[in-house]
Amino acid sequence: MNEQKDLPAGRQGDNNLATFIAGVVIGAALTYLFATKSGQKIKEQLLKDGAALLEKMGENVEEGVKKLEEVGQKVEEETQEVRDKIGEGAREVQSKIEETTAEIPAQVAEIQKKGRRFFFRRPRAES
């Protein structure tokens, strides 16, 4: 579809004019950069600056990757420490449970003994 049909009557030519002006400006800039000596110097300087900028960006990316790897390694080490502490805590809890479980039969026997004494005691003689 033609997009110009959707524009108001006075605005159809504006789009063509803007495109034409942009083309003229871009063409003039490229002609200046490639055809004149001062333009070629500017072009070469732009290329040098662009290459330096890309090199610096590459170095920054490499540095960022190294830092990210260091942080990842540190997180892994700290995670392992937490896992170890959790394991130690779990072993301590398990040993306490085992100790308490081992004491239960003796405590039950003591309670039964006290219960027998309470329910089957001889009445005291009154004086």
Summary of the structure (lengths in Angstrom):
residues: 127
radius of gyration: 44.3
end to end distance: 122.1
largest distance: 135.0
contacts: 234
relative contact order: 0.03
helix: 90%
strand: 0%
